[in-house]
Amino acid sequence: MPGDNIFSRIFWVARGSGDIFSRHVPSTRYSAVIPAQSLGGNVVAYDTDTGSPGQFLERHAPRMIILTKAFDHGFPDLAREAKARNIPAMATAVDWHFDKQFNHELFATVDKIVAQTQAMADAVEQHIGRTPVIIEEPYEGNRYRPRFRPKGGLRLLWYGSNNNLDGLAQALPPILASQGHHFQLHVVAETARRAHEVLSRLPAATGTSTIDVDIEEWSEAAQSRALEQCDIVLIPSALTKEKKVKGHNRLVTAIHAGRLALAFPLPQYQELQDFCWCGESMLEGILWALNNQQEAQVRVEEGQQYIDGRFSPEVIASRWADEIMSLLPT
């Protein structure tokens, strides 16, 4: 891999306020912070209220810019200014935002588009008319030894952004209707307030099972601590076009942390179905895990070996390095 001096003038750009950007945005961590740290690059905020595209480029003097998730016309304007100055630019496609004109402008301007899954790459080709490169999202957090030997109440964990809470709301009623189990559910949500709102609308339990729920505001430390303590990670979802293009990160993070995940069969999770339980019913997955405890642990052990070769920060950084070097002048 090329030396760090080459990447010291490569700038991943995130939407920010002044010079501050949020690390709570998953795509910023996976598509900017982690690869930039691995390569010795930079992650900087761009705020259209505090500077123009020209001022931004003059301040940082980048050899290349990599634009993360766009929220307005600021990034297309920055990409156009970079092009006018012969500065290569890349952009990441991480969410289904093809209905937004500024994304079409951004993707039409940059030299290269990066998608995190094949499904997203297919969507970009269909809606933008360009073929992106695929660089997957790396895992993050602590590596724990695989473990599935639950004692007492089964400790379930859900973590994620607010827009994934709909999947949890759909998954819980069958669990509440089950018979004879005691569950502890820990929720680590983007905002605790929103998680309380969603879960407060759940119907009353109709079975004999009980479930104790506690909710925590998301942070990297909270997620890592919750993964260490849980037995099973719940990754429910719905089969929508928006969900199908998402990255592997929620499942890969669970495997990295040595925990069995129950993952809805979205395309990105089906790729990893040998290393988790993959199906629509979280209750069915729970019952399978309780009846197949040794196999559950073996799947996670094999999963850790697999993801180290495909999703480690070092592997992902190497992919970024290849794509960056392909655009830099020789």
Secondary structure, DSSP 4 states (H G I P E B T S, - for coil): ---HHHHTTEEEEEE-BTTB--TTSHHHIIIIIHHHHHHT-EEEEE-TTT--HHHHHHHH--SEEEE----STHHHHHHHHHHHTT--EEEEE-S--TT-HHHHHHHHHSSEEEESSHHHHHHHHHHHS---EE-PPPP-S----------SSEEEEEEE-GGGHHHHHHHHHHHHT-SS-EEEEEEEES-HHHHHHHHHTSPPP-SS-EEEEEEEE--HHHHHHHHHH-SEEEE-----HHHHT--SHHHHHHHHTT-EEEE---HHHHTTGGGSEE-S-HHHHHHHHHH-HHHHHHHHHHHHHHHHTTTSHHHHHHHHHHHHHHHS--
